[in-house]
Amino acid sequence: MKNPEQGSFTDMVRQDARVAQDLVTVTPTLTPRQADRATKYLAMLNREAAPDDAAGTVLVAAPDVIERPARKGYAELSAERVERRTKSKAHHRAARKPAPPAVEATEGEDSANGPALWLLDALQFCEQQDAQVQTERARVFVTQKVQRQPLPRLSELLALELFRPKRGKGFGTAGAGALAVRLYELARVFLAARLYLYDKDGHPPKQVVMHLCAELLAESLGICDNTMREWTAQLTAKGFVYARHHYTSMTGKDGQRMTAIDGTLYAVSLAPGHVARLRYHDYKRQYRDLDADKAAGKTAYNAILNAERRFQEAQILECVQDDQFFIEGSSNPTGQMQAELLEQLRRWAVIPGNIDTQNPLKHDPAINDAAQAERLLNGVQDVVFLLPTLLEAHKSKRAALVGMMGAALARDLKDSHSRLYYCKVIWQAWQAEIEGRDGLQALAAQLQRLEVDRREWKGLRRPAALLASRLQMA
């Protein structure tokens, strides 16, 4: 039921249409202020209108039908969607501050072509700390005279009676026990040159790892290689020894680098119940420079060959028949040859590869001229083995011998301007020796320790200064 006051819906529509038509034709009269505002508004809507144009009649038109915005096609929508997907999120990120330009390092500073100075300083600091630790350990034994605990006897470490052959060709011999005795002796020599292996209470280490030559060891015992391997296996089963080859690289005949065996690592137990073993760092360590040793003739083959030649010369001079002490082709050394090979092993135990392939310097320096003495005295180790001859040399020849040894030290340590200083040190050691204070032995120990540090301490730049500081402390 419709409301009579409102009228019909058709009448309402017709009335609204007439009102809209009247609005279209209305021409309002504006005040100057309103006209000015309208002009500015039209200038904002129509950029072509000048701001100084006079404002006239404004016609306000209303469209009969509200127009809808045109719909975009499928192709346009797909293109916009692909464009939004291809845009990276980094497009909406805030711009980062540009990095400052890299400053080129001058020569001597950190650069791409040169080493990092901070890394070199850190390595040098670590090396200095290690040197201080070793110096402190040596000071504990030298200055404070801390009593070192003696090594356990070999009988406490191993039952030698178990290795004696009960029958056969080796009946009555020590068997594998001879190898155990030899390795135990070399371990004592090795430990005497490395006092820092003792702990702060003076207790020895549970084991030592030595780099030796298996062929030289077999020749010194008078056995073949097969017997050497068999004896080593017997001692390994008891946990006293653990032996493995050590590999390194060298230059072959064709100039290419190749892998070669430079010796054998022997881990010898020094504590009852301890099983000897080798660790990873023992294999990774470099003990010898095969190219340098080969060029200098410091090989086990040359050492054995020279020992055999000198032994044969001694037999000829003494008019001893071959069948009395020596059989041609046999590997059983006797007398002088056995003592010489044992001395070579001791040198090798202290410094791997350090063997003497030449005739030793005679006690009387008058036999050798300066050129020959310079050739025979090759380094610190030769001076160490020559120091005891000062007590046997004639007083008229002692000064010449001291001069030769001082020159050898200065030449080997690259400290030629300090030859007189080394001569003075040797004279002081000899004076302490004749006074009963073991001066030559102390000097030999310091020289051996320096030679070990030169091999193991790769960053050592001034060995002469290190020796001087240690001698001053001692």
C-alpha positions in Angstrom: 0.0 0.0 0.0 1.5 3.3 -1.1 1.7 6.4 0.9 -0.6 9.2 -0.5 1.6 11.9 0.8 4.7 10.7 -1.0 3.2 10.0 -4.3 4.1 7.3 -6.8 7.6 6.3 -7.7 7.2 7.5 -11.2 6.2 11.0 -10.0 9.4 11.1 -7.8 11.6 10.2 -10.8 10.1 12.8 -13.0 10.4 15.5 -10.3 14.1 14.7 -9.8 14.7 14.9 -13.6 13.3 18.4 -13.8 15.5 19.5 -10.9 18.5 18.1 -12.6 17.6 19.8 -15.8 17.3 23.1 -14.0 20.7 22.6 -12.4 22.3 22.2 -15.8 21.1 25.5 -17.1 21.9 27.5 -13.9 24.4 30.2 -14.4 25.5 31.4 -11.0 26.7 34.9 -10.3 30.1 34.9 -8.5 31.7 37.5 -6.4 35.2 38.7 -7.3 36.7 36.7 -4.5 34.9 33.5 -5.6 35.9 34.2 -9.2 39.5 34.5 -8.2 39.4 31.2 -6.4 37.6 29.6 -9.4 40.3 30.8 -11.7 43.0 29.3 -9.6 41.1 26.1 -9.4 40.6 25.9 -13.2 44.3 26.6 -13.6 45.1 23.6 -11.5 42.8 21.4 -13.5 43.7 22.9 -16.9 47.4 23.6 -17.2 46.9 25.6 -20.4 44.9 28.3 -18.6 46.8 31.4 -17.7 46.7 32.6 -14.0 45.7 36.2 -15.1 42.7 35.2 -17.3 39.4 36.7 -16.3 36.9 34.3 -14.8 33.6 34.2 -16.6 30.5 32.1 -16.3 31.2 28.6 -15.0 29.0 25.9 -16.4 28.6 22.8 -14.2 27.5 19.8 -16.2 26.5 16.5 -14.8 26.6 13.5 -17.0 23.3 11.7 -17.5 25.0 8.2 -16.9 28.0 7.5 -14.7 30.7 6.0 -16.9 32.6 3.0 -15.6 36.4 2.8 -16.0 37.5 0.8 -19.0 38.5 -2.8 -18.1 42.0 -3.9 -19.0 42.5 -6.8 -21.3 43.9 -10.2 -20.4 47.2 -9.4 -22.2 47.7 -6.1 -20.2 47.0 -7.9 -16.9 49.4 -10.7 -17.7 52.1 -8.2 -18.7 51.7 -6.3 -15.4 51.7 -9.5 -13.4 54.9 -10.7 -15.0 56.5 -7.3 -14.4 55.6 -7.4 -10.7 57.1 -10.9 -10.4 60.4 -9.9 -12.2 60.9 -7.0 -9.9 63.4 -7.9 -7.1 62.7 -7.2 -3.5 66.0 -5.3 -3.4 64.2 -2.7 -5.6 62.2 -1.6 -2.5 65.3 -1.6 -0.1 66.9 1.5 1.0 70.1 2.4 -0.9 73.2 1.3 1.0 76.0 3.7 1.6 78.8 3.3 -0.9 81.9 1.6 0.5 85.0 3.8 0.8 87.6 3.3 -1.9 90.4 0.8 -1.0 93.7 2.5 -0.3 96.5 0.9 -2.1 99.2 -0.4 0.2 102.7 0.9 -0.3 105.7 -1.3 -0.6 106.3 -3.0 2.7 102.7 -2.8 3.9 99.8 -5.3 3.5 99.0 -5.7 -0.1 97.7 -8.4 -2.4 101.1 -9.2 -3.8 102.9 -9.3 -0.4 102.3 -11.2 2.9 100.0 -9.8 5.6 102.2 -8.1 8.1 99.7 -8.7 10.9 99.9 -12.5 10.2 103.8 -12.4 10.2 103.7 -10.5 13.4 101.4 -13.0 15.0 103.5 -15.9 13.8 106.7 -14.2 15.1 105.0 -13.6 18.5 104.0 -17.3 18.7 107.6 -18.3 17.9 108.9 -16.0 20.5 106.5 -17.5 23.1 107.7 -21.0 22.1 111.3 -20.0 22.5 110.5 -18.5 25.9 108.9 -21.7 27.0 111.9 -23.8 25.9 114.3 -21.3 27.5 112.3 -21.5 30.8 112.4 -25.3 30.7 116.2 -25.2 30.1 116.6 -22.7 32.9 114.8 -25.1 35.3 117.5 -27.7 34.7 120.5 -25.5 34.2 120.1 -22.6 36.6 118.0 -24.2 39.4 119.7 -27.6 39.0 116.4 -29.5 39.2 117.2 -33.2 39.6 116.1 -35.1 36.6 114.5 -38.4 37.3 116.6 -41.3 35.8 115.3 -43.3 33.0 113.9 -46.8 33.9 116.3 -49.6 33.1 115.8 -51.6 30.0 115.2 -54.7 32.1 112.2 -52.9 33.6 110.8 -52.1 30.2 111.4 -55.4 28.5 112.3 -59.0 29.4 115.3 -59.6 27.2 115.5 -63.3 28.0 112.3 -63.9 25.9 114.1 -62.9 22.7 117.1 -65.2 23.0 116.9 -68.0 20.4 116.6 -71.4 22.1 118.1 -73.3 19.1 119.2 -72.9 15.6 121.9 -70.6 14.1 121.2 -67.8 16.5 121.5 -69.9 19.6 123.5 -68.2 22.3 123.0 -64.7 20.9 120.8 -61.9 22.2 118.4 -62.1 19.2 115.9 -59.2 19.0 117.2 -58.0 22.4 120.3 -56.6 20.6 118.0 -54.3 18.6 116.2 -53.3 21.8 119.6 -52.4 23.5 120.7 -50.4 20.5 117.4 -48.4 20.3 117.4 -47.8 24.1 121.0 -46.4 23.8 120.0 -44.1 20.9 116.9 -43.0 22.8 119.2 -41.9 25.7 121.4 -39.9 23.3 118.3 -38.4 21.7 116.8 -37.3 25.0 120.1 -35.9 26.3 120.0 -33.3 23.4 116.3 -32.4 24.1 116.1 -31.6 27.8 112.8 -29.7 27.2 111.0 -33.1 26.8 111.2 -33.6 30.5 108.2 -32.2 32.5 108.5 -29.5 35.2 109.0 -32.2 37.9 111.9 -33.7 36.0 110.1 -36.9 34.9 111.1 -38.2 31.4 108.6 -38.6 28.6 106.8 -41.9 28.2 108.2 -42.4 24.7 110.5 -40.7 22.2 110.2 -40.7 18.4 113.4 -40.9 16.5 114.2 -40.6 12.8 116.8 -43.2 11.9 118.1 -45.1 9.0 117.1 -48.8 9.1 119.9 -49.8 6.7 122.5 -48.1 8.9 121.0 -49.7 12.0 121.1 -53.1 10.5 124.7 -52.8 9.4 125.8 -51.6 12.8 124.2 -54.8 14.3 125.6 -57.1 11.6 122.3 -58.4 10.4 120.5 -58.4 7.1 117.3 -56.5 6.2 115.0 -59.6 6.7 116.4 -60.2 10.2 115.9 -56.5 10.9 112.3 -56.6 10.0 111.7 -59.8 12.0 113.3 -58.4 15.1 111.3 -55.2 14.8 108.1 -57.2 14.5 109.0 -59.1 17.7 109.6 -55.8 19.6 106.4 -54.3 18.2 104.4 -57.2 19.5 105.6 -56.4 23.0 104.8 -52.7 22.7 108.4 -51.5 23.1 108.9 -50.3 19.5 106.7 -49.0 16.7 108.4 -48.4 13.4 107.1 -47.0 10.1 108.7 -45.5 7.0 108.7 -41.7 6.6 108.0 -40.3 3.1 109.0 -37.0 1.6 109.5 -35.5 -1.8 112.7 -35.0 -3.8 113.7 -34.1 -7.4 114.2 -37.1 -9.7 116.6 -37.6 -12.6 114.1 -36.1 -15.0 113.7 -33.0 -12.9 110.2 -33.9 -11.7 109.2 -34.1 -8.0 108.7 -37.6 -6.7 107.9 -39.3 -3.4 110.8 -41.1 -1.6 111.6 -42.7 1.7 114.0 -40.5 3.7 114.2 -42.8 6.8 112.3 -44.8 9.4 110.4 -43.4 12.4 111.0 -45.4 15.6 108.8 -44.8 18.6 110.6 -46.3 21.7 108.8 -46.7 25.0 110.5 -45.3 28.1 107.8 -46.1 30.7 106.8 -49.6 32.0 103.4 -50.6 30.5 103.4 -47.9 27.9 102.7 -49.0 24.3 104.8 -47.1 21.8 102.9 -45.5 18.9 103.3 -42.9 16.2 100.9 -39.9 15.8 99.8 -37.9 12.9 102.2 -35.0 13.5 105.1 -37.4 13.6 104.4 -38.4 10.0 103.7 -34.8 8.8 107.0 -33.4 10.1 109.9 -32.9 7.7 113.1 -34.3 9.0 115.5 -34.1 6.0 116.1 -32.3 2.7 116.9 -35.1 0.4 118.1 -32.9 -2.4 120.6 -31.0 -0.2 121.8 -34.2 1.5 122.2 -36.0 -1.8 124.2 -33.0 -3.2 126.4 -33.0 -0.1 126.9 -36.8 -0.2 125.3 -37.3 3.2 123.5 -40.6 2.5 123.5 -43.8 4.3 125.0 -45.6 1.3 128.0 -43.3 1.3 128.4 -43.7 5.1 128.4 -47.5 4.9 130.7 -47.6 1.8 133.3 -45.3 3.5 133.2 -47.4 6.7 133.9 -50.5 4.7 136.8 -48.9 2.8 138.4 -47.7 6.0 137.9 -51.1 7.6 139.6 -52.8 4.6 142.5 -50.3 4.7 143.0 -51.0 8.5 143.0 -54.7 7.8 145.7 -54.3 5.1 147.9 -52.1 7.3 147.6 -54.6 10.2 148.4 -57.5 7.8 145.3 -59.4 9.0 143.9 -62.1 6.8 140.3 -61.7 5.5 139.2 -65.0 7.0 140.2 -64.1 10.5 137.9 -61.1 11.2 136.2 -60.2 8.0 134.6 -62.2 5.1 134.1 -60.5 1.8 130.4 -59.9 1.2 129.4 -60.3 4.8 127.4 -57.6 6.6 129.0 -58.4 10.0 131.1 -55.4 11.0 133.8 -55.8 13.6 136.0 -53.5 15.6 136.6 -50.1 14.0 133.8 -50.4 11.5 131.2 -51.2 14.1 132.3 -48.3 16.3 132.2 -45.9 13.3 128.7 -47.0 12.2 127.5 -46.6 15.8 128.9 -43.1 15.9 127.1 -42.3 12.7 123.8 -43.5 14.2 124.3 -41.3 17.3 124.8 -38.3 15.0 121.7 -39.2 13.0 119.6 -39.7 16.2 120.5 -36.1 17.3 120.0 -34.5 13.9 118.4 -36.7 11.1 120.6 -37.0 8.1 123.7 -35.6 9.8 126.4 -38.1 9.0 130.1 -37.7 8.4 131.1 -39.2 5.0 134.7 -37.9 5.2 137.7 -38.8 7.3 137.7 -37.2 10.7 140.1 -34.3 11.5 143.3 -35.5 13.1 144.0 -34.4 16.6 147.1 -32.6 15.6 146.0 -29.6 13.4 149.5 -29.4 11.9 148.6 -32.4 9.7 145.8 -30.4 8.0 146.3 -27.1 6.2 143.7 -24.3 6.3 141.9 -25.3 3.1 141.6 -28.9 4.3 140.4 -27.9 7.7 137.7 -25.7 6.2 136.6 -28.6 4.0 136.5 -31.1 6.9 134.9 -28.7 9.4 131.5 -28.2 7.7 129.3 -27.0 10.5 128.3 -26.9 14.2 128.0 -30.6 14.5 131.6 -31.2 13.4 132.8 -28.7 16.0 130.8 -30.6 18.7 132.6 -33.8 17.9 136.0 -32.1 17.7 135.8 -30.3 21.1 137.2 -33.2 23.1 140.4 -33.2 21.0 141.4 -29.9 22.7 142.5 -31.9 25.8 144.7 -34.2 23.7 146.2 -31.7 21.3 149.7 -30.4 22.0 149.9 -26.9 23.6 151.7 -25.6 20.5 148.9 -26.7 18.2 145.9 -26.0 20.5 145.6 -22.3 19.3 145.4 -23.3 15.7 142.8 -25.9 16.5 140.7 -23.3 18.4 141.0 -20.9 15.4 139.7 -23.6 13.0 136.7 -24.4 15.2 135.9 -20.7 15.7 136.1 -20.0 12.0 133.8 -23.0 11.3 131.2 -21.8 13.8 131.3 -18.2 12.3 131.0 -19.6 8.8 128.1 -22.0 9.6 126.1 -19.5 11.6 126.5 -16.7 8.9 128.3 -14.6 11.5 131.8 -14.1 10.0 132.5 -10.9 11.9 132.3 -12.7 15.2 135.1 -15.3 14.7 137.1 -14.0 17.6 134.1 -14.2 19.9 133.6 -17.9 19.1 137.3 -18.5 19.7 137.0 -16.8 23.1 134.0 -19.0 24.0 135.9 -22.1 23.1 138.9 -20.9 25.2 136.7 -20.2 28.2 135.1 -23.7 27.8 138.6 -25.3 27.7 139.7 -23.3 30.8 136.6 -24.4 32.7 137.3 -28.0 31.6 140.8 -28.1 33.0 139.4 -26.6 36.2 137.0 -29.5 36.6 133.8 -27.6 35.7 132.8 -29.6 32.5 133.1 -26.5 30.3 133.6 -28.4 27.0 130.6 -30.7 27.8 128.4 -27.7 28.5 129.5 -25.9 25.3 128.9 -29.1 23.3 125.4 -29.4 24.8 124.5 -25.8 23.8 125.8 -26.3 20.3 123.8 -29.5 19.9 120.7 -27.8 21.1 121.2 -24.9 18.7 121.6 -27.3 15.8 118.3 -29.0 16.8 116.6 -25.6 17.0 117.9 -24.7 13.5 116.3 -27.8 12.1 113.0 -27.6 13.9 112.6 -23.9 14.3 111.8 -22.7 10.7 111.5 -19.0 11.7 114.8 -18.7 13.4 116.6 -15.8 11.8 119.6 -15.2 14.1 120.9 -18.4 15.5 124.1 -16.7 16.6 122.2 -14.3 18.8 120.3 -17.2 20.3 123.5 -19.1 21.1 125.0 -16.0 22.7 122.0 -15.5 25.0 122.0 -19.1 26.0 125.8 -19.1 26.7 125.3 -16.0 28.9 122.6 -17.7 30.9 124.7 -20.9 31.3 
